[in-house]
Structure formats: structure tokens, C-alpha cells
Amino acid sequence: MLLNKIPSRDKISLGMSVYVIQKHDQHTGHLTEGRVKRVLTSSNFHPHGIKVELDSGKIGRVQSIV
């Protein structure tokens, strides 16, 4: 489904528009679009995506940058 590789932490900045996958959507692959409010993962890379909190309060792992 995704053509690009999952972005590393150094590619993600606050206020950036991203597509995340929320935990309850992992089985469907449904992506949620939003703006990054906080970056929650401290390491530079995670195989499932860097975990972030969106402005909406939703939390998910970044799958791609808009």
C-alpha cells in the first residue's frame, strides 16, 4: 500500500502534516491525517513508525509525510 519507506524521527517536525496509523486501525491499515503536536518516540527509527501525538489528541505511528 505504501510506496515510501517509513520516515525516521529526524524527518518529522512539529506542525508537519503526516499520515499515522492508530493502534486500533493496525488490522485494517486505515490512516489518519493530522499535524504533529508532540513526538513520543525517542529513538531515530522504529520499524512500525515513529509514535506521535497529533493536534487532535490522537496518537499513532507515522507512516508517511503529507
N, CA, C and O atoms as CSV, one atom per row, in Angstrom:
chain,resi,resn,atom,element,x,y,z
A,1,MET,N,N,0.822,-1.188,0.000
A,1,MET,CA,C,0.000,0.000,0.000
A,1,MET,C,C,0.869,1.256,0.000
A,1,MET,O,O,0.629,2.169,-0.789
A,2,LEU,N,N,1.880,1.314,0.879
A,2,LEU,CA,C,2.733,2.491,0.937
A,2,LEU,C,C,3.961,2.276,0.066
A,2,LEU,O,O,4.633,1.250,0.171
A,3,LEU,N,N,4.250,3.246,-0.793
A,3,LEU,CA,C,5.384,3.120,-1.681
A,3,LEU,C,C,6.669,3.617,-1.038
A,3,LEU,O,O,7.753,3.128,-1.356
A,4,ASN,N,N,6.555,4.588,-0.134
A,4,ASN,CA,C,7.728,5.144,0.525
A,4,ASN,C,C,8.019,4.390,1.805
A,4,ASN,O,O,7.126,3.810,2.422
A,5,LYS,N,N,9.305,4.407,2.200
A,5,LYS,CA,C,9.637,3.789,3.482
A,5,LYS,C,C,9.157,4.688,4.620
A,5,LYS,O,O,8.915,5.879,4.426
A,6,ILE,N,N,9.027,4.116,5.773
A,6,ILE,CA,C,8.559,4.849,6.952
A,6,ILE,C,C,9.611,5.889,7.335
A,6,ILE,O,O,10.792,5.560,7.444
A,7,PRO,N,N,9.190,7.159,7.545
A,7,PRO,CA,C,10.165,8.214,7.847
A,7,PRO,C,C,10.794,8.061,9.238
A,7,PRO,O,O,10.145,7.627,10.190
A,8,SER,N,N,12.070,8.428,9.325
A,8,SER,CA,C,12.782,8.401,10.599
A,8,SER,C,C,12.444,9.667,11.399
A,8,SER,O,O,11.863,10.614,10.869
A,9,ARG,N,N,12.818,9.663,12.676
A,9,ARG,CA,C,12.469,10.758,13.586
A,9,ARG,C,C,13.023,12.095,13.112
A,9,ARG,O,O,12.371,13.127,13.272
A,10,ASP,N,N,14.220,12.088,12.531
A,10,ASP,CA,C,14.832,13.350,12.103
A,10,ASP,C,C,14.134,13.982,10.898
A,10,ASP,O,O,14.424,15.127,10.550
A,11,LYS,N,N,13.224,13.253,10.261
A,11,LYS,CA,C,12.448,13.787,9.136
A,11,LYS,C,C,11.110,14.380,9.591
A,11,LYS,O,O,10.404,15.011,8.805
A,12,ILE,N,N,10.769,14.170,10.870
A,12,ILE,CA,C,9.474,14.595,11.413
A,12,ILE,C,C,9.673,15.818,12.302
A,12,ILE,O,O,10.522,15.814,13.194
A,13,SER,N,N,8.886,16.864,12.056
A,13,SER,CA,C,8.985,18.062,12.894
A,13,SER,C,C,7.600,18.493,13.360
A,13,SER,O,O,6.588,18.119,12.767
A,14,LEU,N,N,7.570,19.279,14.420
A,14,LEU,CA,C,6.308,19.747,14.987
A,14,LEU,C,C,5.561,20.600,13.966
A,14,LEU,O,O,6.165,21.411,13.264
A,15,GLY,N,N,4.246,20.413,13.886
A,15,GLY,CA,C,3.416,21.169,12.964
A,15,GLY,C,C,3.327,20.569,11.573
A,15,GLY,O,O,2.540,21.033,10.748
A,16,MET,N,N,4.118,19.549,11.303
A,16,MET,CA,C,4.133,18.901,9.995
A,16,MET,C,C,2.877,18.047,9.809
A,16,MET,O,O,2.402,17.421,10.757
A,17,SER,N,N,2.339,18.022,8.581
A,17,SER,CA,C,1.198,17.160,8.271
A,17,SER,C,C,1.696,15.759,7.934
A,17,SER,O,O,2.594,15.585,7.110
A,18,VAL,N,N,1.099,14.765,8.585
A,18,VAL,CA,C,1.521,13.372,8.406
A,18,VAL,C,C,0.306,12.452,8.359
A,18,VAL,O,O,-0.798,12.838,8.744
A,19,TYR,N,N,0.527,11.245,7.887
A,19,TYR,CA,C,-0.454,10.165,7.984
A,19,TYR,C,C,0.047,9.200,9.039
A,19,TYR,O,O,1.181,8.725,8.970
A,20,VAL,N,N,-0.809,8.906,10.030
A,20,VAL,CA,C,-0.451,7.951,11.079
A,20,VAL,C,C,-1.412,6.773,11.054
A,20,VAL,O,O,-2.531,6.862,10.549
A,21,ILE,N,N,-0.939,5.665,11.617
A,21,ILE,CA,C,-1.826,4.529,11.834
A,21,ILE,C,C,-2.007,4.402,13.341
A,21,ILE,O,O,-1.037,4.290,14.090
A,22,GLN,N,N,-3.265,4.421,13.773
A,22,GLN,CA,C,-3.570,4.272,15.190
A,22,GLN,C,C,-3.607,2.791,15.540
A,22,GLN,O,O,-3.838,1.952,14.669
A,23,LYS,N,N,-3.385,2.468,16.798
A,23,LYS,CA,C,-3.301,1.079,17.230
A,23,LYS,C,C,-4.549,0.280,16.839
A,23,LYS,O,O,-4.432,-0.856,16.378
A,24,HIS,N,N,-5.737,0.860,17.017
A,24,HIS,CA,C,-6.959,0.120,16.710
A,24,HIS,C,C,-7.190,-0.025,15.199
A,24,HIS,O,O,-8.081,-0.765,14.783
A,25,ASP,N,N,-6.397,0.674,14.375
A,25,ASP,CA,C,-6.526,0.567,12.915
A,25,ASP,C,C,-5.451,-0.308,12.291
A,25,ASP,O,O,-5.406,-0.444,11.069
A,26,GLN,N,N,-4.586,-0.904,13.102
A,26,GLN,CA,C,-3.478,-1.677,12.545
A,26,GLN,C,C,-3.953,-2.840,11.681
A,26,GLN,O,O,-3.312,-3.158,10.679
A,27,HIS,N,N,-5.051,-3.474,12.043
A,27,HIS,CA,C,-5.528,-4.620,11.274
A,27,HIS,C,C,-6.190,-4.208,9.957
A,27,HIS,O,O,-6.261,-5.009,9.025
A,28,THR,N,N,-6.679,-2.956,9.873
A,28,THR,CA,C,-7.328,-2.501,8.637
A,28,THR,C,C,-6.391,-1.686,7.764
A,28,THR,O,O,-6.593,-1.597,6.553
A,29,GLY,N,N,-5.365,-1.087,8.365
A,29,GLY,CA,C,-4.451,-0.238,7.615
A,29,GLY,C,C,-4.986,1.166,7.377
A,29,GLY,O,O,-4.405,1.923,6.599
A,30,HIS,N,N,-6.101,1.529,8.045
A,30,HIS,CA,C,-6.693,2.866,7.880
A,30,HIS,C,C,-5.745,3.934,8.425
A,30,HIS,O,O,-5.293,3.845,9.567
A,31,LEU,N,N,-5.448,4.941,7.606
A,31,LEU,CA,C,-4.549,6.019,8.009
A,31,LEU,C,C,-5.335,7.257,8.406
A,31,LEU,O,O,-6.390,7.543,7.839
A,32,THR,N,N,-4.816,7.987,9.382
A,32,THR,CA,C,-5.410,9.225,9.872
A,32,THR,C,C,-4.452,10.363,9.562
A,32,THR,O,O,-3.257,10.266,9.840
A,33,GLU,N,N,-4.972,11.439,8.987
A,33,GLU,CA,C,-4.133,12.597,8.681
A,33,GLU,C,C,-4.213,13.596,9.820
A,33,GLU,O,O,-5.271,13.779,10.423
A,34,GLY,N,N,-3.091,14.241,10.114
A,34,GLY,CA,C,-3.087,15.254,11.153
A,34,GLY,C,C,-1.762,15.977,11.222
A,34,GLY,O,O,-0.817,15.659,10.499
A,35,ARG,N,N,-1.710,16.967,12.115
A,35,ARG,CA,C,-0.476,17.742,12.323
A,35,ARG,C,C,0.188,17.287,13.618
A,35,ARG,O,O,-0.481,17.056,14.625
A,36,VAL,N,N,1.511,17.162,13.578
A,36,VAL,CA,C,2.278,16.677,14.724
A,36,VAL,C,C,2.296,17.724,15.838
A,36,VAL,O,O,2.724,18.861,15.638
A,37,LYS,N,N,1.823,17.314,17.010
A,37,LYS,CA,C,1.856,18.173,18.202
A,37,LYS,C,C,3.065,17.811,19.070
A,37,LYS,O,O,3.757,18.694,19.578
A,38,ARG,N,N,3.316,16.497,19.238
A,38,ARG,CA,C,4.452,16.010,20.038
A,38,ARG,C,C,5.008,14.751,19.398
A,38,ARG,O,O,4.261,13.950,18.836
A,39,VAL,N,N,6.317,14.579,19.481
A,39,VAL,CA,C,6.960,13.341,19.048
A,39,VAL,C,C,7.203,12.509,20.300
A,39,VAL,O,O,7.857,12.966,21.237
A,40,LEU,N,N,6.675,11.285,20.317
A,40,LEU,CA,C,6.724,10.464,21.529
A,40,LEU,C,C,7.846,9.423,21.516
A,40,LEU,O,O,8.289,8.995,22.581
A,41,THR,N,N,8.309,9.014,20.354
A,41,THR,CA,C,9.388,8.034,20.255
A,41,THR,C,C,10.724,8.755,20.372
A,41,THR,O,O,10.959,9.743,19.677
A,42,SER,N,N,11.604,8.267,21.248
A,42,SER,CA,C,12.890,8.942,21.454
A,42,SER,C,C,13.965,8.464,20.477
A,42,SER,O,O,14.876,9.225,20.151
A,43,SER,N,N,13.877,7.221,20.004
A,43,SER,CA,C,14.891,6.727,19.065
A,43,SER,C,C,14.654,7.306,17.669
A,43,SER,O,O,13.547,7.750,17.363
A,44,ASN,N,N,15.681,7.305,16.828
A,44,ASN,CA,C,15.581,7.905,15.498
A,44,ASN,C,C,14.759,7.057,14.537
A,44,ASN,O,O,14.234,7.581,13.555
A,45,PHE,N,N,14.636,5.745,14.802
A,45,PHE,CA,C,13.873,4.887,13.899
A,45,PHE,C,C,13.110,3.837,14.692
A,45,PHE,O,O,13.580,3.355,15.722
A,46,HIS,N,N,11.930,3.492,14.199
A,46,HIS,CA,C,11.144,2.386,14.742
A,46,HIS,C,C,10.547,1.668,13.538
A,46,HIS,O,O,10.025,2.327,12.638
A,47,PRO,N,N,10.608,0.333,13.493
A,47,PRO,CA,C,10.148,-0.395,12.310
A,47,PRO,C,C,8.662,-0.192,11.973
A,47,PRO,O,O,8.265,-0.373,10.822
A,48,HIS,N,N,7.840,0.180,12.959
A,48,HIS,CA,C,6.408,0.400,12.714
A,48,HIS,C,C,6.071,1.870,12.567
A,48,HIS,O,O,4.919,2.223,12.313
A,49,GLY,N,N,7.070,2.734,12.725
A,49,GLY,CA,C,6.854,4.173,12.599
A,49,GLY,C,C,7.084,4.897,13.908
A,49,GLY,O,O,6.925,4.326,14.987
A,50,ILE,N,N,7.460,6.161,13.802
A,50,ILE,CA,C,7.688,7.000,14.984
A,50,ILE,C,C,6.332,7.374,15.581
A,50,ILE,O,O,5.439,7.836,14.869
A,51,LYS,N,N,6.184,7.174,16.881
A,51,LYS,CA,C,4.913,7.465,17.549
A,51,LYS,C,C,4.819,8.959,17.830
A,51,LYS,O,O,5.742,9.564,18.376
A,52,VAL,N,N,3.684,9.541,17.445
A,52,VAL,CA,C,3.458,10.974,17.652
A,52,VAL,C,C,2.045,11.200,18.199
A,52,VAL,O,O,1.163,10.348,18.087
A,53,GLU,N,N,1.869,12.379,18.791
A,53,GLU,CA,C,0.536,12.851,19.158
A,53,GLU,C,C,0.182,13.943,18.170
A,53,GLU,O,O,0.983,14.841,17.910
A,54,LEU,N,N,-1.028,13.865,17.617
A,54,LEU,CA,C,-1.499,14.871,16.680
A,54,LEU,C,C,-2.191,16.009,17.424
A,54,LEU,O,O,-2.526,15.872,18.601
A,55,ASP,N,N,-2.406,17.140,16.735
A,55,ASP,CA,C,-3.118,18.280,17.330
A,55,ASP,C,C,-4.490,17.867,17.854
A,55,ASP,O,O,-4.998,18.456,18.809
A,56,SER,N,N,-5.088,16.857,17.228
A,56,SER,CA,C,-6.419,16.380,17.624
A,56,SER,C,C,-6.383,15.565,18.921
A,56,SER,O,O,-7.428,15.249,19.489
A,57,GLY,N,N,-5.164,15.224,19.388
A,57,GLY,CA,C,-5.030,14.394,20.580
A,57,GLY,C,C,-4.870,12.922,20.259
A,57,GLY,O,O,-4.568,12.125,21.147
A,58,LYS,N,N,-5.069,12.546,19.003
A,58,LYS,CA,C,-4.917,11.144,18.605
A,58,LYS,C,C,-3.438,10.788,18.575
A,58,LYS,O,O,-2.587,11.622,18.267
A,59,ILE,N,N,-3.151,9.537,18.900
A,59,ILE,CA,C,-1.778,9.044,18.930
A,59,ILE,C,C,-1.650,7.910,17.918
A,59,ILE,O,O,-2.503,7.026,17.839
A,60,GLY,N,N,-0.571,7.955,17.151
A,60,GLY,CA,C,-0.342,6.904,16.173
A,60,GLY,C,C,1.104,6.925,15.705
A,60,GLY,O,O,1.902,7.766,16.120
A,61,ARG,N,N,1.419,5.981,14.830
A,61,ARG,CA,C,2.767,5.866,14.282
A,61,ARG,C,C,2.785,6.413,12.866
A,61,ARG,O,O,1.949,6.058,12.036
A,62,VAL,N,N,3.757,7.288,12.601
A,62,VAL,CA,C,3.840,7.959,11.301
A,62,VAL,C,C,4.180,6.945,10.215
A,62,VAL,O,O,5.173,6.221,10.300
A,63,GLN,N,N,3.326,6.913,9.187
A,63,GLN,CA,C,3.539,6.035,8.040
A,63,GLN,C,C,4.082,6.811,6.848
A,63,GLN,O,O,4.850,6.274,6.049
A,64,SER,N,N,3.682,8.083,6.727
A,64,SER,CA,C,4.192,8.910,5.650
A,64,SER,C,C,3.963,10.387,5.974
A,64,SER,O,O,3.147,10.747,6.823
A,65,ILE,N,N,4.718,11.224,5.264
A,65,ILE,CA,C,4.585,12.673,5.406
A,65,ILE,C,C,3.724,13.154,4.256
A,65,ILE,O,O,3.914,12.729,3.116
A,66,VAL,N,N,2.771,14.043,4.546
A,66,VAL,CA,C,1.846,14.552,3.510
A,66,VAL,C,C,2.598,15.475,2.583
A,66,VAL,O,O,2.015,16.013,1.642
